[in-house]
Amino acid sequence: MPVESGSSAASRQAKQKRKSHSLSIRRTNSTEQDRGGLQRDLMESQDSKLPVSLRSNLLDLFGQIEREFENLHIENLELRREIETLNDRLAAEGQTLEGGDLAKGALKTKASHSTSQLSQKLRTTYKASTSKIVSSFKTTTSRAVCQLLKEYAGHRDGIWDLSVSRTGPLVLGTASADHSAMLWSIETGKCLLKYVGHQGSVNSIKFHPTEQMALTASGDQTAHIWRYMVQLPTPTPAADLTQQQQPPPYEEDGELSDREEPDGEGEGPSECPCVRVAATTLRSHQGVVIAADWLVGGRQVVTASWDRAANLYDVETSELVHSLTGHDQELTHCCTHPSQRLVVTSSRDTTFRLWDFRDPAIHSVNVFQGHTDTVTSAVFTAGDNVVSGSDDRTVKVWDLKNMRSPIATIRTDSAVNRISVSVNQRVIALPHDNRQVRLFDMSGVRLARLPRSNRQGHRRMVCCTTWGEDSASCNLFSCGFDRQAIGWNINIPALLQEK
């Protein structure tokens, strides 16, 4: 057996020492290279079927991930130290408020001043985010009691608008994208009449203030005035009514499946008499007529169109009286004052305009820029207020006598569609894109949210609400793109009505 000489052994030990010394220097000068070298040594010492180049790339990627985690860890430690510092300062402020040594008054004053500045910064920072939900907590006690009473199903497409007649017999009118408008018995939910004179989507419906006439606006660029005669059916006995009011089956997630959607071929709509010809057709718009309404007295009507204009017509002659121009983009809604010759129009240009026709010689207009997105509707109240809703998720209440700034702002979590205001109770009903309907008073205090689950309520976007306070049962109605209208009974506590 060969024996290693002393000189060769000494030289080998010297080489190992030099190698270990160079390795320690390299580790001291470069931590990252050390990591990579260690990882490569470990990988080389292990059996692997991966190519060397692929293993090298993987090691580089793992090293980058490790460095990112180190940076995050360092930032986390710094944030924790800042939080501890802030907590100490807030604790010092609390001790100052509780009292202490009067000899340290100057020091306490300085600390109190700095902490008050800190509190002010915190309040300023979070004011915008918290203000969005403040309205939800303004009232926690007396709320409105809401109950679903009746569902009106029969349209073949989404319902854009609905309205309640102003004179007897009281009926509910719905305007649908299926090119038709329907009149319903409020008590029984039965279809009484169907108007099929339009060639496009029926976008709105309004009843004449004193006669049995309806005004509808359509995507066929016209507005129609048509007469109706209906006979209310006998109310269903209480026992049968309970069974009839059971809601149809829903999907588990609250959405309406294709096979369960009302197809308009049920018993009610199939037996409806139809009106096919309008008594008066109003033509002059060059785009979709999105809304129409009667002026006080019912002798004139106003229409709003996507051609950026609103037109005022004479009902008897069907002639165009005035063309109200000025909006920069398509109009979305129009509304008339219940007792004065005032018209408000809303538009996608984020404004709404007030048109004054009280003086026949002067037709003034005021422009209001209170929203940051499309104004979906603006309506008058029984008093001297205008309420506007927008896609910017806000509803604002304005005073007609001073409309420089809103007197109340309601912030919501979804776009707001065609709103309505109760005449007797002065409650605002807000239909939302997220299938919810919320109730607020005129000061912006939230009263209630209408029930919505997989058993009741709307299952798709809610397009419009309207109040029917002369009805014996339902006093609020809503409609949406789930092809149905719903009648609700809203009970407002007397305490809230007094406010």
C-alpha positions as CSV (number, residue, x, y, z in Angstrom):
1,M,0.0,0.0,0.0
2,P,1.5,3.3,-1.1
3,V,2.4,5.8,1.7
4,E,1.9,9.5,1.1
5,S,5.1,11.5,1.7
6,G,5.2,14.3,4.2
7,S,5.8,17.0,1.6
8,S,2.9,16.1,-0.5
9,A,0.6,16.0,2.5
10,A,1.7,19.4,3.6
11,S,1.2,20.9,0.2
12,R,-2.4,19.5,0.0
13,Q,-3.3,21.0,3.4
14,A,-1.9,24.4,2.3
15,K,-4.1,24.2,-0.8
16,Q,-7.2,23.4,1.2
17,K,-6.5,26.3,3.6
18,R,-6.1,28.7,0.6
19,K,-9.4,27.4,-0.9
20,S,-11.3,27.9,2.4
21,H,-9.8,31.3,2.9
22,S,-10.8,32.5,-0.6
23,L,-14.3,31.0,-0.1
24,S,-14.7,32.9,3.2
25,I,-13.6,36.2,1.6
26,R,-16.0,35.7,-1.3
27,R,-18.9,35.1,1.2
28,T,-18.0,38.2,3.1
29,N,-17.9,40.4,0.1
30,S,-21.0,39.1,-1.7
31,T,-24.0,37.6,0.2
32,E,-26.0,37.1,-3.0
33,Q,-23.1,35.3,-4.7
34,D,-22.8,33.1,-1.6
35,R,-26.4,32.2,-1.8
36,G,-26.2,31.3,-5.4
37,G,-23.0,29.3,-4.8
38,L,-24.5,27.4,-1.9
39,Q,-27.6,26.7,-3.9
40,R,-25.6,25.5,-6.9
41,D,-23.5,23.3,-4.6
42,L,-26.6,21.8,-3.2
43,M,-28.1,21.3,-6.6
44,E,-24.9,19.7,-7.9
45,S,-24.7,17.4,-4.9
46,Q,-28.2,16.1,-5.6
47,D,-29.2,13.9,-8.4
48,S,-31.4,15.7,-11.0
49,K,-32.5,14.9,-14.5
50,L,-32.9,18.6,-15.4
51,P,-30.4,20.3,-17.7
52,V,-27.8,22.5,-16.1
53,S,-29.0,25.6,-17.9
54,L,-32.6,25.1,-16.8
55,R,-31.5,24.4,-13.2
56,S,-29.4,27.6,-13.3
57,N,-32.4,29.7,-14.5
58,L,-34.6,28.3,-11.7
59,L,-32.0,29.1,-9.1
60,D,-31.8,32.7,-10.4
61,L,-35.6,33.0,-10.2
62,F,-35.7,31.6,-6.7
63,G,-33.1,34.1,-5.7
64,Q,-35.1,37.0,-7.1
65,I,-38.2,35.8,-5.2
66,E,-36.2,35.6,-2.0
67,R,-35.0,39.1,-2.4
68,E,-38.5,40.4,-3.0
69,F,-39.7,38.7,0.2
70,E,-36.8,40.3,2.1
71,N,-37.8,43.8,0.8
72,L,-41.4,43.2,1.8
73,H,-40.3,42.0,5.2
74,I,-38.1,45.1,5.7
75,E,-41.0,47.4,4.7
76,N,-43.3,45.5,7.0
77,L,-40.9,46.1,9.9
78,E,-40.7,49.8,9.1
79,L,-44.5,50.1,9.0
80,R,-44.8,48.4,12.3
81,R,-42.4,50.8,13.8
82,E,-44.4,53.7,12.4
83,I,-47.6,52.3,13.8
84,E,-46.0,51.9,17.2
85,T,-44.8,55.5,17.1
86,L,-48.3,56.7,16.2
87,N,-49.8,54.7,19.0
88,D,-47.4,56.1,21.4
89,R,-48.3,59.7,20.3
90,L,-52.0,59.0,20.6
91,A,-51.4,57.4,24.0
92,A,-49.5,60.5,25.0
93,E,-52.4,62.7,23.9
94,G,-54.8,60.7,26.0
95,Q,-52.6,61.1,29.0
96,T,-52.5,64.8,28.4
97,L,-56.2,65.0,28.3
98,E,-56.5,63.1,31.5
99,G,-54.3,65.6,33.3
100,G,-50.9,65.3,35.0
101,D,-48.0,67.4,36.3
102,L,-48.7,71.1,35.6
103,A,-44.9,71.8,35.4
104,K,-44.9,70.0,32.0
105,G,-47.7,72.1,30.6
106,A,-45.6,73.5,27.7
107,L,-44.5,70.0,26.7
108,K,-48.0,68.7,26.9
109,T,-49.3,71.6,24.8
110,K,-46.8,70.8,22.2
111,A,-47.6,67.1,22.1
112,S,-51.3,67.9,22.0
113,H,-50.8,70.2,19.1
114,S,-48.8,67.6,17.2
115,T,-51.3,64.8,17.9
116,S,-54.2,67.0,16.9
117,Q,-52.5,67.7,13.6
118,L,-52.1,63.9,13.2
119,S,-55.7,63.3,14.0
120,Q,-56.7,66.0,11.5
121,K,-54.6,64.3,8.8
122,L,-56.2,61.0,9.5
123,R,-59.7,62.5,9.3
124,T,-58.8,64.2,6.0
125,T,-57.3,61.1,4.5
126,Y,-60.3,58.9,5.3
127,K,-63.1,61.4,4.9
128,A,-63.8,60.6,1.2
129,S,-64.1,56.9,1.8
130,T,-66.1,57.1,5.0
131,S,-68.6,59.7,3.6
132,K,-69.8,57.1,1.1
133,I,-71.3,54.9,3.8
134,V,-72.3,57.6,6.4
135,S,-75.8,57.8,5.0
136,S,-76.4,54.2,5.7
137,F,-75.9,54.8,9.5
138,K,-77.8,58.1,9.9
139,T,-80.8,56.2,11.2
140,T,-80.8,53.0,13.1
141,T,-84.2,52.9,14.8
142,S,-87.5,53.8,13.1
143,R,-87.4,52.4,9.6
144,A,-90.0,51.9,6.9
145,V,-91.8,48.5,6.8
146,C,-91.8,47.1,3.3
147,Q,-93.9,44.2,2.0
148,L,-94.2,42.7,-1.4
149,L,-97.8,42.3,-2.4
150,K,-98.1,41.7,-6.1
151,E,-96.1,40.7,-9.2
152,Y,-97.1,41.8,-12.7
153,A,-95.5,39.4,-15.2
154,G,-96.3,39.1,-18.9
155,H,-93.8,41.2,-20.9
156,R,-91.4,39.4,-23.3
157,D,-88.5,41.7,-22.5
158,G,-87.3,44.1,-19.9
159,I,-89.6,46.9,-18.6
160,W,-88.1,50.4,-18.8
161,D,-90.8,52.5,-17.2
162,L,-94.1,52.3,-15.3
163,S,-96.7,54.7,-14.1
164,V,-100.1,54.8,-12.2
165,S,-103.1,56.5,-13.7
166,R,-104.2,59.7,-12.0
167,T,-108.0,59.2,-12.5
168,G,-110.3,56.2,-12.0
169,P,-110.1,53.5,-12.7
170,L,-106.7,53.2,-11.1
171,V,-104.4,51.0,-13.3
172,L,-100.7,50.4,-13.6
173,G,-99.0,51.1,-16.9
174,T,-95.8,49.4,-18.0
175,A,-93.5,50.3,-21.0
176,S,-91.3,47.5,-22.3
177,A,-88.5,46.8,-24.7
178,D,-90.8,44.2,-26.4
179,H,-92.4,47.1,-28.3
180,S,-95.6,47.1,-26.2
181,A,-97.2,48.9,-23.2
182,M,-99.6,47.1,-20.9
183,L,-102.2,48.2,-18.4
184,W,-102.7,46.1,-15.3
185,S,-105.2,45.7,-12.5
186,I,-103.4,46.8,-9.4
187,E,-105.5,44.6,-7.1
188,T,-105.5,41.3,-9.1
189,G,-102.3,41.6,-11.2
190,K,-104.3,40.8,-14.4
191,C,-103.4,42.5,-17.7
192,L,-106.3,44.7,-18.9
193,L,-105.1,46.2,-22.1
194,K,-102.1,46.0,-24.4
195,Y,-100.9,48.8,-26.7
196,V,-98.9,47.5,-29.7
197,G,-98.8,50.6,-32.0
198,H,-95.0,51.3,-31.7
199,Q,-92.4,49.8,-34.0
200,G,-89.6,50.0,-31.4
201,S,-88.9,49.7,-27.7
202,V,-91.4,51.6,-25.6
203,N,-89.3,53.6,-23.2
204,S,-91.8,55.5,-21.1
205,I,-95.5,55.7,-20.2
206,K,-97.4,58.6,-18.6
207,F,-101.2,59.0,-18.0
208,H,-103.2,62.1,-18.7
209,P,-104.1,64.1,-15.6
210,T,-107.9,64.0,-16.1
211,E,-108.8,61.7,-19.1
212,Q,-108.3,58.1,-20.0
213,M,-105.3,58.7,-22.3
214,A,-101.8,57.4,-22.2
215,L,-98.6,59.0,-23.6
216,T,-95.8,56.6,-24.6
217,A,-92.3,57.3,-26.0
218,S,-90.5,54.9,-28.3
219,G,-87.3,54.0,-30.0
220,D,-89.1,54.4,-33.3
221,Q,-88.5,58.2,-32.9
222,T,-92.1,58.9,-32.1
223,A,-94.4,59.5,-29.2
224,H,-98.0,58.2,-29.2
225,I,-101.1,59.4,-27.4
226,W,-103.7,56.7,-27.3
227,R,-107.0,56.2,-25.5
228,Y,-108.0,53.3,-23.4
229,M,-111.2,51.9,-21.8
230,V,-110.8,49.2,-19.2
231,Q,-113.0,47.5,-16.7
232,L,-111.5,46.3,-13.4
233,P,-112.0,42.7,-12.6
234,T,-113.6,41.5,-9.4
235,P,-110.9,41.1,-6.6
236,T,-109.9,37.5,-5.9
237,P,-111.2,36.1,-2.5
238,A,-108.7,36.1,0.3
239,A,-108.2,32.4,0.3
240,D,-107.4,32.2,-3.4
241,L,-105.3,35.4,-3.2
242,T,-102.9,33.8,-0.7
243,Q,-102.2,31.0,-3.1
244,Q,-102.0,33.4,-6.1
245,Q,-99.4,35.5,-4.4
246,Q,-96.9,32.7,-4.0
247,P,-93.8,33.8,-6.0
248,P,-92.5,31.7,-8.9
249,P,-89.6,29.4,-8.4
250,Y,-86.2,31.1,-8.5
251,E,-82.6,29.9,-9.0
252,E,-80.5,29.4,-5.9
253,D,-78.3,32.5,-6.7
254,G,-81.3,34.7,-7.2
255,E,-81.0,34.9,-11.0
256,L,-83.8,34.0,-13.3
257,S,-83.0,31.1,-15.5
258,D,-83.9,31.1,-19.2
259,R,-86.5,28.3,-18.8
260,E,-88.2,30.2,-16.0
261,E,-88.4,33.6,-17.6
262,P,-92.0,34.9,-18.2
263,D,-92.6,34.5,-21.9
264,G,-95.7,36.6,-22.1
265,E,-97.9,33.6,-23.1
266,G,-99.7,33.2,-19.8
267,E,-103.3,33.4,-19.2
268,G,-103.4,37.2,-18.4
269,P,-101.6,38.7,-21.4
270,S,-103.1,36.3,-24.0
271,E,-106.6,37.5,-23.0
272,C,-105.7,41.2,-23.1
273,P,-107.5,43.3,-25.7
274,C,-105.1,45.2,-27.9
275,V,-105.0,48.8,-29.1
276,R,-103.0,49.0,-32.4
277,V,-103.6,52.6,-33.6
278,A,-102.6,55.8,-31.8
279,A,-105.0,58.7,-31.5
280,T,-102.1,61.2,-32.0
281,T,-98.6,60.6,-33.3
282,L,-95.9,63.1,-32.5
283,R,-93.1,63.2,-35.0
284,S,-90.1,65.5,-35.3
285,H,-87.2,63.8,-33.5
286,Q,-84.2,62.4,-35.3
287,G,-83.4,59.9,-32.7
288,V,-84.8,57.6,-30.0
289,V,-87.5,59.2,-27.9
290,I,-86.5,58.2,-24.4
291,A,-89.2,59.9,-22.3
292,A,-92.3,62.0,-22.5
293,D,-94.6,63.7,-20.0
294,W,-97.8,65.8,-19.8
295,L,-97.6,69.5,-18.9
296,V,-100.0,70.7,-16.2
297,G,-103.5,70.8,-17.7
298,G,-102.8,68.1,-20.2
299,R,-102.9,70.3,-23.3
300,Q,-99.2,70.1,-24.1
301,V,-96.6,67.3,-23.8
302,V,-92.8,67.4,-23.7
303,T,-90.6,64.7,-25.2
304,A,-86.9,64.0,-24.6
305,S,-84.7,62.3,-27.3
306,W,-81.3,61.0,-28.1
307,D,-81.0,63.7,-30.7
308,R,-80.1,66.1,-27.8
309,A,-83.3,68.0,-27.9
310,A,-86.6,68.1,-26.0
311,N,-89.7,69.1,-27.9
312,L,-92.9,70.7,-26.7
313,Y,-96.1,69.8,-28.6
314,D,-99.7,70.9,-28.7
315,V,-101.9,67.9,-28.1
316,E,-104.9,69.0,-30.1
317,T,-103.0,70.0,-33.3
318,S,-99.9,67.7,-32.9
319,E,-97.8,70.7,-33.9
320,L,-94.3,71.4,-32.5
321,V,-94.5,74.4,-30.3
322,H,-90.9,74.7,-29.1
323,S,-87.6,72.8,-29.5
324,L,-85.6,72.8,-26.4
325,T,-81.9,72.6,-27.4
326,G,-78.7,73.1,-25.5
327,H,-77.7,69.7,-24.1
328,D,-74.3,68.5,-25.4
329,Q,-75.2,64.8,-25.4
330,E,-78.3,62.5,-25.5
331,L,-81.2,63.2,-23.2
332,T,-82.1,60.5,-20.6
333,H,-85.3,61.8,-19.0
334,C,-87.8,64.6,-18.8
335,C,-90.3,65.6,-16.1
336,T,-93.0,68.3,-15.6
337,H,-94.0,70.1,-12.4
338,P,-97.3,68.9,-11.0
339,S,-98.8,72.4,-10.7
340,Q,-96.6,74.8,-12.7
341,R,-95.4,75.1,-16.3
342,L,-91.9,73.9,-15.5
343,V,-89.9,71.2,-17.3
344,V,-86.7,69.5,-16.2
345,T,-84.6,67.5,-18.6
346,S,-81.5,65.4,-17.8
347,S,-78.7,64.3,-20.1
348,R,-75.6,62.2,-20.5
349,D,-73.6,65.5,-20.5
350,T,-73.7,65.3,-16.6
351,T,-76.2,68.2,-16.4
352,F,-79.9,68.8,-16.0
353,R,-81.8,71.9,-17.2
354,L,-84.8,73.7,-15.9
355,W,-87.1,75.2,-18.5
356,D,-89.7,77.8,-17.4
357,F,-92.8,78.3,-19.5
358,R,-94.9,80.2,-16.9
359,D,-94.5,83.5,-18.9
360,P,-95.7,82.9,-22.5
361,A,-93.3,85.7,-23.7
362,I,-90.2,84.4,-22.0
363,H,-88.8,80.9,-22.0
364,S,-85.9,80.9,-19.6
365,V,-83.5,78.0,-19.0
366,N,-81.1,77.2,-16.1
367,V,-78.3,74.7,-16.3
368,F,-77.2,72.8,-13.3
369,Q,-73.9,70.9,-13.0
370,G,-74.1,68.9,-9.8
371,H,-73.0,65.5,-11.0
372,T,-69.9,63.9,-12.5
373,D,-71.6,61.3,-14.7
374,T,-74.8,60.8,-16.7
375,V,-77.9,62.3,-15.0
376,T,-80.3,59.5,-15.4
377,S,-83.4,61.4,-14.1
378,A,-84.5,64.6,-12.5
379,V,-88.0,64.9,-11.0
380,F,-90.1,67.6,-9.3
381,T,-91.6,67.1,-5.8
382,A,-95.0,68.4,-4.7
383,G,-93.1,71.4,-3.0
384,D,-90.3,73.5,-4.4
385,N,-87.7,70.8,-4.8
386,V,-86.0,68.9,-7.6
387,V,-84.4,65.5,-7.0
388,S,-81.7,64.3,-9.5
389,G,-80.1,60.9,-9.8
390,S,-77.0,59.9,-11.6
391,D,-74.7,57.1,-12.7
392,D,-72.1,58.7,-10.4
393,R,-74.0,56.8,-7.6
394,T,-75.4,59.9,-6.0
395,V,-78.9,61.5,-5.6
396,K,-79.1,65.2,-4.8
397,V,-82.0,67.2,-3.5
398,W,-82.3,70.9,-4.8
399,D,-84.3,73.9,-3.7
400,L,-86.0,75.6,-6.7
401,K,-85.6,79.0,-5.0
402,N,-81.8,78.5,-4.6
403,M,-80.2,75.9,-6.8
404,R,-76.6,76.9,-6.4
405,S,-75.8,73.8,-4.3
406,P,-77.9,70.8,-3.2
407,I,-79.5,70.8,0.2
408,A,-78.9,67.1,0.6
409,T,-76.7,64.5,-1.1
410,I,-77.3,60.7,-0.9
411,R,-74.4,58.5,-1.7
412,T,-75.0,54.9,-2.8
413,D,-73.0,51.9,-4.0
414,S,-74.5,51.6,-7.4
415,A,-75.7,53.6,-10.3
416,V,-79.2,55.2,-9.9
417,N,-81.9,54.9,-12.5
418,R,-85.3,56.6,-12.8
419,I,-86.2,57.8,-9.3
420,S,-89.6,58.9,-7.9
421,V,-90.7,60.9,-4.9
422,S,-93.8,60.2,-2.8
423,V,-96.2,63.2,-2.8
424,N,-97.8,62.4,0.6
425,Q,-94.8,61.0,2.5
426,R,-92.0,62.8,0.7
427,V,-89.9,59.7,0.4
428,I,-87.5,59.1,-2.5
429,A,-87.4,55.6,-4.1
430,L,-84.0,54.8,-5.7
431,P,-83.8,51.9,-8.2
432,H,-80.3,50.6,-8.8
433,D,-78.3,48.7,-11.3
434,N,-77.4,46.1,-8.6
435,R,-81.1,45.0,-8.3
436,Q,-81.8,46.9,-5.1
437,V,-84.4,49.5,-4.3
438,R,-83.7,51.9,-1.4
439,L,-85.9,54.5,0.3
440,F,-84.6,57.8,1.7
441,D,-86.3,60.9,3.1
442,M,-85.7,64.4,1.7
443,S,-82.9,65.1,4.1
444,G,-80.9,62.1,2.9
445,V,-81.6,59.8,5.8
446,R,-82.0,56.2,4.7
447,L,-85.3,54.6,5.7
448,A,-85.3,51.1,4.2
449,R,-84.2,48.8,1.5
450,L,-86.9,46.7,-0.2
451,P,-86.6,43.0,0.4
452,R,-84.6,41.1,-2.2
453,S,-83.7,37.4,-2.0
454,N,-84.0,34.2,-4.1
455,R,-87.7,34.2,-3.2
456,Q,-88.8,37.8,-3.8
457,G,-87.7,41.1,-5.3
458,H,-86.0,41.9,-8.6
459,R,-83.4,39.5,-10.0
460,R,-81.9,42.0,-12.5
461,M,-81.4,45.7,-12.9
462,V,-84.2,47.8,-11.5
463,C,-85.1,50.5,-14.1
464,C,-87.8,52.6,-12.5
465,T,-90.0,53.2,-9.5
466,T,-93.3,55.1,-9.2
467,W,-95.6,55.8,-6.3
468,G,-99.3,55.0,-6.4
469,E,-100.6,56.5,-3.2
470,D,-104.2,56.5,-4.2
471,S,-104.2,52.7,-4.5
472,A,-105.9,50.8,-1.7
473,S,-103.1,48.2,-1.5
474,C,-99.8,48.8,-3.2
475,N,-98.4,52.3,-2.8
476,L,-95.0,51.8,-4.5
477,F,-94.2,50.0,-7.8
478,S,-90.9,49.0,-9.3
479,C,-89.9,47.4,-12.6
480,G,-86.7,46.0,-14.1
481,F,-85.0,43.9,-16.7
482,D,-86.3,40.7,-15.2
483,R,-89.5,41.4,-17.2
484,Q,-91.8,42.0,-14.3
485,A,-93.2,44.9,-12.2
486,I,-93.7,44.5,-8.5
487,G,-96.2,46.2,-6.2
488,W,-95.1,47.0,-2.6
489,N,-96.8,48.2,0.5
490,I,-94.6,50.8,2.3
491,N,-95.5,51.8,5.8
492,I,-93.6,54.9,7.1
493,P,-93.7,55.4,10.9
494,A,-95.4,58.6,11.9
495,L,-92.2,59.8,13.6
496,L,-90.4,59.8,10.3
497,Q,-93.2,61.5,8.5
498,E,-93.1,64.4,10.9
499,K,-89.4,64.9,10.2
